[in-house]
C-alpha cells in the first residue's frame, strides 16, 4: 500500500514494525501488523483520520477512559480489543505502551524471549 501516512499514522506504524518478526498486511484496506501470523495492531489511516485497535488486558480500563476510545467492534471488544482515535493531545508514549502490551499479548514465547534478551 503506497499511500502516504499521516504523522501519527507513521509513528504508530514505526512502533509496530519495530518488534521482531513483524509483517504488515492490508486486509479491508487497513494496516494489520502481525507477529508470526497473529495480529496485534489494526490501523486505519485515511482522509477521515487515524484509529487503531490493540489487544489489552492490563491497561484496557485506562484505555477505555480516553476520549474517542471504545471496545473494538465485530465481537473483538469482548476479547480485550480496544479501538483508539489519537488526538492532538494524545501521548505517543502511552500509545506506544498500548502497542507494546498488545504485541506481548499475542507474540509467541520464543519471540518474547528474543525481544527481552533471554
N, C-alpha and C positions, 0 to 999 in steps of 0.2 A: 504494500500500500504506500504510494508515493506522496500522498498529500502532506503538506506542512502542518505540524502540530502547533498548538498554542504554547505559550511559555510554560504554563502549569502542566499541560499535557506532556511536553518534552521532559520536564523534571520528573513527573511520575513514571514515564517510560524509562528514563535513565535509571531510576531507582530499581524498578522491577527487573530490568536487564542486567543489573549489577551482581545478581546472585549466580552461583554456579549452575550449569546445566539448564539454563532457561531458554525456551524458544518462544517465539511470538507468532500467533496465527490471527486470522481475521474473520471469525465467524460472524454472520449477521452484520457485517460492515463495522464491527467493533474490534478493538485490540484485545486479545486474550494472551496473557503471559502464563506460561506453563513450566513446571519442573517435572521432568520425567513423565510428561503427558497429562499431568494433573494441574488444572487451572488454579492460580492463586490470586490473579487480578483480572477483572474485566474492565476495560476502559472505553468510554465513548468520548470523542474529542472532535467536534464539528462546529458548524456555524451557530448552532444553538447553545454551545457551551461544552463544558467538560464535566464528566461524572465518572466515578469508578466504584467498583464493588470488590470487597475483600471479605475473607472468612475470618471472623474474630470470635474469640471466646473470652479471654481475659479483659479486653477493653471494649466489648460490644456495648455495654450500657453507657459508657462515656461517649462512644462514637454516636450513639443514637440521640444524645443530648445536643449534638452540634446542629447548627442551622442547616436546613435542607438535607438532612440525612433521614434514612428510613430503612426498614428491613427490605432486602432485595426481593423483587417480585418473582413470580414463577415458582413459588414454594421454597426458594432458596433461603429466604429470611428465617424460616423455621430451622434451618440447618446452620445458623450462625452468620449468614452473609449479610453485610450492611452496604448500602449504596450511599455514597457521599458526593456532594457537589461542592468542590472547593470554591471559596470566595476570596475576595481581595484581602480578607483578614485571616485567612487560613494559615496555620503554622505548617510550613513544609516539614519541619522536624516531626510534628505529630502525624502528618500524613505518611511520612516515611516509616514511622513506627508501626502504623497500621499495615503497611505493605510488608514489613518485616514479620509481624505477627502472623499474617496470612501465609507467607512463604513457609514459615516454620510449622504452621498447622498442616500443610499438605506435603511438604518435602519428605522423601524417604530418609530414614535414619542415617544411611550411608552418606547422603548429600549433606545433611546437617553436621555430621562428624567432620567432613572435609571443610565445611564452612567455618566451624568452630575450632579447627586445627587439632582435632583429637584423633 
